[in-house]
Amino acid sequence: MRGFGSSRAELFAELDKPKLTPLPDQPYAFARWKRCRLAPDYHVEVDGHWYSAPYRLIGELVDARIDDRTVEIFHKGQRIASHAARPTDADTPPSPTTCPAPIAATANGPPPR
């Protein structure tokens, strides 16, 4: 380049190449976000599936982060639940760590919707 007295290749080798780092091991995972309100049955609906969160947050606004493999639920920026994304309509019982003790004690979880 005329103003610098060097070619672009020489400037790249001198300035940029020493600062390059290797690519990450994992490829970038695209995720989307959805704002939800935690229902009275302590679940949020994401893409037609229901995911549980701690029951003490019933009625609160939460954010769901959805990617290919997981659904993470956040409240005020803090992750409160993480679930494997469900590719089918399989209805599974709630996690005993998120539901109240009387419901956790039942074999089938809360009544069907």
C-alpha positions as CSV (number, residue, x, y, z in Angstrom):
1,M,0.0,0.0,0.0
2,R,1.4,3.3,-1.0
3,G,0.8,5.3,2.2
4,F,2.4,2.6,4.4
5,G,5.4,1.5,2.3
6,S,4.4,-2.1,2.6
7,S,2.0,-4.6,0.9
8,R,-1.2,-5.7,2.5
9,A,0.3,-9.2,3.0
10,E,3.4,-7.7,4.8
11,L,1.2,-5.6,7.0
12,F,-1.0,-8.6,7.9
13,A,2.0,-10.8,8.7
14,E,3.4,-8.0,10.9
15,L,0.4,-6.7,12.7
16,D,-2.6,-9.1,12.6
17,K,-1.2,-12.6,12.3
18,P,0.6,-12.6,15.7
19,K,-2.7,-11.7,17.5
20,L,-4.8,-14.4,15.9
21,T,-6.1,-17.2,18.2
22,P,-7.4,-20.6,17.2
23,L,-11.1,-21.1,16.6
24,P,-13.2,-22.5,19.5
25,D,-13.6,-26.3,19.8
26,Q,-17.4,-26.0,19.7
27,P,-19.2,-24.2,16.9
28,Y,-21.4,-21.3,17.7
29,A,-24.8,-22.4,18.9
30,F,-27.7,-20.1,17.8
31,A,-30.2,-19.5,20.5
32,R,-33.5,-17.5,20.7
33,W,-35.2,-16.0,23.7
34,K,-38.8,-15.9,24.8
35,R,-40.3,-14.0,27.7
36,C,-42.9,-16.0,29.6
37,R,-44.9,-15.9,32.8
38,L,-44.6,-18.9,35.1
39,A,-48.1,-20.5,35.1
40,P,-49.9,-21.6,38.3
41,D,-48.7,-25.1,37.7
42,Y,-45.1,-23.8,37.7
43,H,-44.5,-24.5,34.0
44,V,-43.7,-22.3,31.0
45,E,-44.7,-23.1,27.4
46,V,-42.0,-23.1,24.8
47,D,-42.8,-24.4,21.3
48,G,-45.8,-26.4,22.4
49,H,-43.9,-28.1,25.3
50,W,-44.1,-27.4,29.0
51,Y,-41.0,-26.9,31.1
52,S,-41.0,-26.7,34.9
53,A,-39.3,-24.0,37.0
54,P,-39.2,-23.5,40.8
55,Y,-42.7,-23.1,42.1
56,R,-41.9,-20.2,44.4
57,L,-41.8,-18.0,41.2
58,I,-45.4,-18.7,40.1
59,G,-46.7,-15.6,38.4
60,E,-43.3,-14.1,37.8
61,L,-41.9,-13.1,34.4
62,V,-39.0,-15.4,33.3
63,D,-36.9,-15.6,30.1
64,A,-36.5,-18.9,28.3
65,R,-33.3,-19.4,26.2
66,I,-34.0,-22.0,23.5
67,D,-31.3,-23.7,21.4
68,D,-31.0,-27.0,19.6
69,R,-30.5,-29.2,22.7
70,T,-31.6,-27.2,25.8
71,V,-34.2,-24.9,27.2
72,E,-32.8,-22.7,30.0
73,I,-35.1,-20.6,32.2
74,F,-33.8,-17.4,33.7
75,H,-35.3,-15.1,36.4
76,K,-33.7,-11.6,36.7
77,G,-30.7,-12.8,34.8
78,Q,-30.0,-15.9,36.9
79,R,-30.5,-19.4,35.5
80,I,-33.2,-21.2,37.6
81,A,-33.8,-24.3,35.5
82,S,-32.3,-26.2,32.5
83,H,-34.0,-28.9,30.5
84,A,-33.2,-31.0,27.5
85,A,-35.3,-29.7,24.6
86,R,-38.1,-32.1,23.7
87,P,-38.3,-32.9,20.0
88,T,-41.6,-34.9,20.5
89,D,-44.8,-34.5,22.4
90,A,-43.7,-36.8,25.2
91,D,-45.2,-35.6,28.4
92,T,-42.8,-36.2,31.3
93,P,-43.4,-35.6,35.0
94,P,-41.9,-32.5,36.5
95,S,-38.6,-32.4,38.2
96,P,-38.9,-33.1,42.0
97,T,-36.4,-30.2,42.6
98,T,-38.8,-27.6,41.1
99,C,-42.2,-28.6,42.4
100,P,-43.8,-28.4,45.9
101,A,-43.4,-31.4,48.2
102,P,-47.0,-32.8,47.9
103,I,-46.8,-32.9,44.1
104,A,-43.2,-34.3,44.1
105,A,-44.5,-37.2,46.3
106,T,-47.1,-38.3,43.8
107,A,-46.0,-40.8,41.2
108,N,-47.4,-39.0,38.2
109,G,-46.8,-35.4,39.0
110,P,-49.5,-32.7,38.6
111,P,-52.8,-33.5,36.9
112,P,-52.8,-33.4,33.1
113,R,-53.6,-30.1,31.4
